[in-house]
Amino acid sequence: MKFLTFYLWQRRWRILTFILFCAVFLCAFLLYNLPIEAVLYPAVVCIVLGACFFIVDINRAWRKHQRLTELSQLPASLMERFPPAQTQDDMDYQTIIDALRQEQNRFLTDSSIRYADMMDYYTLWAHQIKTPISSMRLTLQNEDSELSRQLSQDLFRIEQYVEMVLAFLRLESDASDYLFREYDLDDIIRETIRKLSSQFIRRKIRLSYEPVKVRILTDEKWLSFVIEQLLSNALKYTPAGGSITIDLEEPLTLCIRDTGIGIAPEDLPRIFEKGYTGYNGRSDKKASGIGLYLCKCACNRLGHRITAQSSLDSGTVMRVCLQHQNLEIE
């Protein structure tokens, strides 16, 4: 009904012109005292012929409308085979659309090239920066002083930031960087704890961990990254003398609990959003809002599920559900 109404509105001047011409003939015949039938008969014939042309035209307009509606649902790059141009306006509009599509294709091609170059550069930088980091670490290992220990901690944080850059680049790319196998969860946890052991000691934070004795289907590198990020956050926001607990809940859910400053209720639903820092981030001035976002992305890729439970001044519990039904051991 909407199409028919719009169709008649578009052709209102043609209809009004036809009625006007019939009225002119009728008035002329009346002025000359000629029989009314002389103008009514041709008018009826014209109406019948006009109705036939009207049916043909509305059918053609309907098919054109359907085709354009189908094209409107497609991406611009797939918009092809437009209905044949019936008017000069149609030809002009199709010419404009073709020009815009070509310009868009050039823009997308240029953007893809620039994005690929940027990804290659940052990937190369992240790998190359590891060499001076390793060199500095070897140098600091030969010294045992408060300054060297502080520098080692700072260097460890730099390494974490570099790993976050690499993780971000890998997660944003279309490349597949996953090796799914059965792993001992305790091996992954212990290796992560070993990397962070100096921070536990330096910050005087007690770690409570008992072996969970389970095997899981996952990617070791990415799950290690997730656990390291969660433990780093727990260390960052837990004051000296606090504690961090690692345990397992049913069904197959890894829990990392801390006695830190917690998360504000209004921030909790958004902590996994990209770039969101919340109240703690604004207070700390150093939070990037990327770590938990990367954890969320990695867990999604692994088929795991990560959630958080917290409140201010009462600590935080991060849970990683390691169950999934979409992956099978080969």
N, C-alpha and C positions, 0 to 999 in steps of 0.2 A: 504493500500500500504506500509506503514511504517513497519507493522508487517511482511508482506511477504518479504520485503527487508532484514530485520534483520534475519528472519528465514533462508533465503538462505545464508546469510553471516555466520551464525552459522554453517551451514552444508557444507561450501565451500570445506573443505578438503575431505569429502566423495565424493562429485561430481567430484572433481579433481582426486581423486584416481580411480574412475570408468572410467573416460576418459583416464587416464594414462594406465590402464590395457587394455582397448580396443586398444589403440595405440601400446602397446607392442605386443599384438596378431597380429595386422595388420602388423607390421614391421617383425615379425617372419615369417608370411605366405608369405610376399613379398620376403624375403631372400631365402626361400625354393621354390620359384616359385609355390606356391600353389594358388588355385583360391581365389579371393578376397571375393566371395560370402560365402565362408566357415567361414569367420570371421564377415562379415556384418550381416548375418542372425542371429547368436547368439547375436550379439550386439543389433539388433533391438528388439529381444525377451526380452533381459535384460532391454532395455529402457522401453518397454511396462510394464513389471512387476515392474520395479522401479517406473514408474509413478503411478501405483496402490498403491504401498507402500507409495509413496510420498503423495498422496491424503489422505490416512488414517492417516499418521503421522502429516500432516499439520492441519488436522481437530482436532486431539487430542491436538496438540500444541495450537491451537486457543482456544479451550475450557479451557485449563489450563491457558492461558493468561487472558481470561475473568474472570475466578474465582479469580485469583490473583489480578486483577484490582479491583474487588468488595471488596476483603479483604483489599486492601490498603486504601479504603475509610472509614473503620471502626476503632474505637479506638482499641488500642492494647489488651485491656481486652476482646474484642469480636471477635478477630481473631481466628476462629476455622474452622475445616473441610477444611484443606488444600487439594489441589489436590493430588491424590496418587503419591508417590515418584516413579519416573521412572528410576532414576539413583542413584548411590551412593552419588553424590553431592547433589541431592534433599534430601535424607535422612539426610545427615550431616547438611544441612541448616535448615531443619525443627527441628532437635534436638537443634541447636543453638537458634532458635527462641523460642522454648518452654522454654529453660533455661532462656533466657532474660525476657520472660513474667512472669515466676515465680519470678525472682528477682525483677521485677517491681512491682508485686503484693505485695511482702513482703515490699518493700520500701514504697508503698502507704499506706499499713496498718500501718506501723510504724509511718509514717508522720501524718496520721489521728489521731492516738492515742496521739502523742505528741501535735498536734494542739488542740485537745479536752482538754487535761490536761492544756495547756497554757490558753485556754479560761476560763476554770473553775477557774484557779488560779486568773487571773486578774478580773474576775467577783466577786469572793469572796473578793479579796482585795478592789475593788471599793465599795462594800457594807460595809465591816468592817471599812474602813477609815471614813465612815460617822459618826460613833460613837464618836471618838475623836473630829471631827469637830463640832458636835452638843454640846459636852461638852465645848469646847472652846468658842462657841458662847454664851452659857448660862453664862459663866464666864465673858465675855466681856460686856454682857448686864447690869451687876451690876455696871459698871463703866461708867463715862461720862467724857472723857478727849480726847485731840487730839490724844494721842497715841492709846487709845482704839478704836477710830473711824478709825484710819489708819489700825489697826490690823483687824478690822471688814471688811474693804474693801478688804484686802489681803485674809482674810478667805473666803469671798464671791467668789473671783477669784479661790481659791482652789476648792470650791464647783462646780464652773462651769467646771473646768478641770476634776473633777471626773465625772460629768454628761456627758462630752464629751467622756470619756473613756467608760462609760456604753453604750452611744449611738453608739459608734464605734463597740463595741462587739456585740450589738444587730443587727446592720445593717449588719455586716459581717457574722452573723450566719444564719442558715436556719429556725430558730424558728419564729413563727408568733407572733408578739407583737402589734397587732393593734386592736382597737375597734372603728369602724366607726359608728358615730351617727350624728344627727343634733345638732350643737352647736351655741350659740350666739357668734359671732366673738368678740364683745365688751368685753365679760367676759374674753376671752382668752387674749386679748390685755391688759386689765386693770390689770389682775393678773401679767403679765410679767412686766408692768410698775411699779407695786408695788415692785417687787423684785429688780428692778434697781433704785428705787427712790432715794436712798441715793447717788448713783453715779451721778445722775443728779444734786442733790443739791451740792455735794462736788465739782464737776467740773464746777459748775455754767453754765450749759447748759440748754437752754430753750426748753421745750417740747411743741409742738403744736399738739393737738389731739382733734378731735371732734368725738363723737360716730358715728359709721358707720351704725348701726341699720340693720344688715343683719344676717341671719342664714346660716350656711354652713355645708356641709357634709364632715367630716374629722375625724381624730384622735386627740383628744384634747392634749394629752401629747406630741406627735411628732410635732404638729403645734406650740405648746408653745415653744418647744425646738428651732424650726427654727426662730421664732420671737425673742426669747431671744438672739440667736447668732447674728442675724442681728442688733439688738439694741446695743448689746455689742460692735460689730465692729464699729457701728456709734459713740458710746461714745468714743471708743479708739482712733479714728482718727479725732475727732472733737475737735478743741482747745477750751479753756475756753472762755465763752462768745458767743459761737456758738449756733446753734439751730438744733433740730431734729423734723421733721414733720411726722406724721402718718395719712394717709388718704386713701380713696378708689377711684379707677378709674374703669371705665367701660372697659371691662365687668368683674365685680367681681374680681378686682385686688387690693391686698393690697400693698401700697407703703410706703416705709420708706426712707425719704429724710434727708440728713444731709448737713451741710455746712463745711465739713471737708477738708482734704488735697486731696481727690480724688484718682483716680487710673490712672496710666499711660496707654496710648492707647495700647502699646504693651503687657501690662499685662492683660488687660480686657478680651480677649478671653480665658484666661487660669486660671482665679481666682477660678474656681470650680474644678480644677484638684487636685488630692490628693497630698499633700505635697508642692504645689506651693505657694510661698510667694510673689514673685515679688519685685518690687522696694521698696514698703512700708515695706515689711517684712525684706528685707535686711537692711533697714535703722533702723528699730525698734529693730532688733536682738532677738525679743521675739516671733514673729509670728511662728506658727507651720504649717500653710497651711492645717489644718484639719477642721477648723470650717465651712468654706463655702462648702468644699467637703461633709461634713456630712449633711449640709442643702440641697445640691443637691440630695444626696442619699435619704434623708427622703422625699423630695418633690416628687421624682420619685415613691417612694413606696406609697405615699398618692394620687397619680394621679394629683398633682399640678405641676406647672411650675415656676421656678425661673429664673429671668434674672437680669442683672445689666447694668446701664447706668452711665457713669462717665467720667471725665477728670481731669487732675491735677489742683489743687487749685480752683476747682469749685464745690466740693461736689460730692456726690454719691446718686443715686436713685436705691434702690433694690425693685424689683417687684415680688410678689408671686401671680400668677394667680390661684385662688381657684376654677375655673371651671374645671370640668372633666366629661367625658361621660362614664367612665368605671365602676362607682360605683353606686349602687342603695340602697335606704333605705329599710331595711328589716322590 
